[in-house]
Amino acid sequence: MEIAFLISSILLISYSLLALFDGVFLHLYKYRLYQHKESRFEHLTHTIRALLFTGILISLFINIENNNLFLFGCILIVADIITLLVDAYC
């Protein structure tokens, strides 16, 4: 069980660093996408996904022993996937 926790922690940290690089450096600094009218909806979906990601982390990784919190985290994952599909479609 410890190796699974270690691997999931490494993957989670890697994913978070890539998301931070994409969100801050590419979107805000390099391309300044917030200044373009066409990309405002994309920023809204990315903001929603960032908030959902925080909720997913809290509900699934921090407090594993509470079954209701785990189910709430699963609902957040579904909401994140739906938001991802809307973002990819647009």
Contacts in CASP RR format, 6 or more apart in sequence:
PFRMAT RR
TARGET T0000
AUTHOR 0000-0000-0000
METHOD contacts of the structure
MODEL  1
MEIAFLISSILLISYSLLALFDGVFLHLYKYRLYQHKESRFEHLTHTIRA
LLFTGILISLFINIENNNLFLFGCILIVADIITLLVDAYC
8 61 0 8 1.000
12 57 0 8 1.000
12 61 0 8 1.000
19 50 0 8 1.000
19 53 0 8 1.000
23 46 0 8 1.000
27 33 0 8 1.000
27 34 0 8 1.000
27 43 0 8 1.000
27 46 0 8 1.000
28 34 0 8 1.000
33 39 0 8 1.000
33 42 0 8 1.000
33 43 0 8 1.000
34 40 0 8 1.000
34 43 0 8 1.000
41 90 0 8 1.000
42 87 0 8 1.000
42 90 0 8 1.000
45 83 0 8 1.000
45 86 0 8 1.000
45 87 0 8 1.000
45 90 0 8 1.000
46 87 0 8 1.000
48 83 0 8 1.000
49 80 0 8 1.000
49 83 0 8 1.000
49 84 0 8 1.000
49 87 0 8 1.000
52 76 0 8 1.000
52 79 0 8 1.000
52 80 0 8 1.000
52 83 0 8 1.000
53 80 0 8 1.000
55 73 0 8 1.000
55 76 0 8 1.000
56 73 0 8 1.000
56 76 0 8 1.000
56 77 0 8 1.000
56 80 0 8 1.000
59 69 0 8 1.000
59 70 0 8 1.000
59 72 0 8 1.000
59 73 0 8 1.000
59 76 0 8 1.000
60 70 0 8 1.000
60 73 0 8 1.000
63 69 0 8 1.000
64 70 0 8 1.000
END
